[in-house]
Amino acid sequence: MGLLTGRTALITGAARGIGKAIALKFAKEGANIAFTDLAIDEEHGGKGTERDIEALGVKAKGYASNAADFTQTEETIKQVLADFGSIDILVNNAGITKDGLMLRMTEAQWDAVIAVNLKSAFNFIHACLPVMMHQRKGSIINMASVVGVHGHAGQCNYAASKAGLIALAKSIGQEMGPKGIRANAIAPGFIDTAMTQALPDKIRQEWVSKIPLRRAGTTDDIANTALYLASDLSSYISGQVIQVDGGMNM
């Protein structure tokens, strides 16, 4: 028996990166996995992720969906329920960056990041809560960022969206606690992903030099934290934000 045996997890933006790492970690602990991304095909990794999860002996299905679209999200939840029968864990992981200093930032840059990073979480929580309320249990995990806690120059749109995810988790935790539903946020620091690997070596080294543990985090570091929050190991934890950053922001 794994920590999540018999449960269904829904993870947004999980065709690759942190989302995929969480999906695989949950599957290894027995969870059936529904996941979304803009496209579920070979080119963008969705089909490969589906196969990788199924190879672990659980049910897996990817859904092509724009998480920022309220109506599409409602339809996706209906499909997931029809296919899996329950939604026990929701991980709001879909996210993008469109960085720029405030004076140069366009309205389109601001709106796109808020829509994908923050509105998508509202969409999925809004659609999943009736399901979880009926089940009298559920764990919601919002993927925030350390910049949502501390801010970061040149990322005011991203930081605002991630701060919103933290406040959203805290508010849902207060509203839904009496219904047996927990909500928490994870705030990753500098994590070794395709996005950070594309940075020049000098920039990467500057980041790592500021981290007391002297290394970048891994997607597994984030997935392990998500597993803790999804499982009964954290059954008395709600409304919290866990910074997974190697001690960068003590």
N, C-alpha and C positions, 0 to 999 in steps of 0.2 A: 504493500500500500504506500503510495506516494503522498506527499503533503496536500495534493490537490486532486486526488483520485475521485472521479465521478462528477467533477465540476466542469463547467464551461466558462472559458475566458474569451472575452472579445477585446481585441487589441487593434487600435487604429494606427495607420501608417507603419505596418509591420512587414512589408515585403523585404526589407533589408535593415541594416544598422541596429540601433538599440531595440527597435520594435521586434525585429526578427530574433534577437538574442533573448528577449523576454518570452516570446512565443515558444522557443525551443526549451528554455528553462522550465516553463510551466508544463510543457508536454512531457518532459522527463519525469516530472512529479505527478503525472497521471491525468492532467487536464486535457479535455477536448478543446480545440482552438479554432475560433472564428476570427478572421482578421480582415482588415480593409486596407486598401490603398487606391490611389487614383486609377491604376491599371493593374490587372492581374493577368500577366502574360510572361512569356519567357524573357523578353527584352528587359523588363523592369524588375525581374526577380520574383514576382509573385508566385508563378507556377513552381519554381524551384523551391521556394519556401514551403509551399503546400506539400511537396514530395518529402522534404526534409522532416517536416513535422509528422507526416503519416508514417515515415520509417521508424518512428519511436513508438508505434503501436497505438496511437490515439487517432480520433477523428479530426480532420482538418479541412477547412474550406476558406478560400479567399473571396472577398466580395469587392468588385470594382465600385468605388463610391467616392464622391466628393464630400469629405467630412464637413466642409463649411456650408453645405446645402442642407437646410432644415428638413425639407420634404424628402429629399433623397435618403437622409439619415433615418427617418421614420420608416421608410420602405425597407431599408437594409435591416433594421431591427426586426421587422416582421418576418423577413426571410430567414434571419438567424434563428429566431424562435421556432419557425416551421422546421428548420433543418436540425436543430440541436435540442429544442424543448425547454431550455432554460438559459439564463445568463447570470452567472454567479459572480463574475469578476469583470470589471470594465477598466481597461487601461487607455487613457487618453494620451496617445503618444504622437499623433500627427503634428508635424511642425515644419516651418520654413524660416529662412532668414532673408531679409532684404535690407542690409545694413546701410547706414549713412548718418552723417551728422545732422542734427535737427534742422539747421538752417538750409541744408541741401535736400532734405528728405521730401519726397513728393507725397501727395495725398494717396496715390495709388500704392506706394510702398507701405505706408501706414496701414491702409485698409486691408491689404492682402495678408499681412502678418497677423493682424488682429483677427481676421476672419478664419484663417487656417489654424492658428494656434489656440485662440480663446473661444471663438464662437463655436468651433467644432466640438469642443468639450461640453459647452452648453447643450448643443444639439444631441449629443450621445447620452449625456446624463438625463436630459429631459425625456428622451425616448426609453431609456432603460429603467428609470425609477419605478414606473408602474409594475414592471416585471419583478424587480427586486422587492418591492413592497408586498406583492402577492406571495413571494417566497419567504418573506419575513427575514431576509438576510441578503448580504451583498457587500462586496468590497470594491470601492472606486479609487483608482490611482491616477492622479494627474502628473504628467511628466513636465515639471517646471524647469528651473535652471538656477544656478547661483546668481546669475545676473538679475533674476527676478527678486532676489533677496537683497542684493547689494548695488544693483544698477551697473551700467557699463557704458562709457562714452562711445558714441557711434552706433549704439544699438537701442535707442530709446523705444522703438516700436516693439522689438523682441523682448526687451526687459519688461515693458508694460504688460505685454501679453502673458509672460511667465509669472509676473507678480499677480496678475488676475487669476491665473490657474491656482495659485496658492490660496488666495482669498476665497475662490470658488470652492475648493476642497474644504476649507474651514467652515464655510457657511453651510454646505451640504451636510457636513458632519454634525453640525448643530441641529439642522432641520430633520435629518433622517435617522439620527441615533436612536430615538424611541422606536423606530421601525426595524431595528437590527441591522441597519446599513452603515458601514464605516466609509469614510473618505479621507484620503491622505495625499500628500504630494512628495515627489522626489525631486531634488534639485541637484542635478549632475554638475560637476565642475568641468575640467579639461579632460575630455574623453577621447580616446584613440578611435576615431571613426574615419570614414572616407573623406568627410568634410574637413576634419582637422589634419588628416594626412596630406591634404592638398596645400597646406600652408608651407611657406618656406621654412627650411630647417632652423634658421636663425630665430624666427618667430616662435617655433615650437620649443626650442631650447629656452627661450626667455620665459615662456609659460611654465615649463617644468621646473625651472630654477626657483620659482615662487611657491612651489608646492613642497611642504615639509617632507612628504614621503618620496619626493624626487622622482616621480614617474607620472605619466598620464594614466588616467583611469581606463578601464576596459569596459566593453559592453557587458561583460559578465559581472563586473562590479555593480552595474546598474540592475541587471537582471536578478542578481541575488537579493538586492534590496526590495525589488518588486515582488519576488517570491515571498519574502518575509511579510510584506504588507498584504499580499493576497491570501495568505494562509492563516490558520488559526493560531499560529505562533504570535500573531499581533492582534489577537481578538479583543484586547482592551486598549487598543491604540486607534485614535481617530482625531481628525482635525490637525494633524501634525505635518511638518515639512522636514524631511531628512536630507541634509546636505551630504552628497557623496562626492567629495572633492579632495581627498588626500590631506585634509587639514588646511587647505588654502585659505579658508575663511573661518578662523576660530573665534 
